[in-house]
């Protein structure tokens, strides 16, 4: 399995005193896995971070 993550861009917004980050992640299978189920991924998250509901894609 090939897994990747990128920080595409980030900037500080002084009007709201926040740093905005655009990140991308994903994975690809390079061989058929031994067990075939539904893919899932887990991500650790700091409670101080917030997802912008106006800019959320999946």
HUWO-V794211 format. One record per helix or strand. SS is the DSSP state (A for helix, B for strand). FROM is the first residue (numbers start at 1). TO is the last residue. If there is no record, write none. Layout:
[[SS & FROM & TO] [SS & FROM & TO]]
This chain:
[[B & 2 & 13] [B & 18 & 28]]
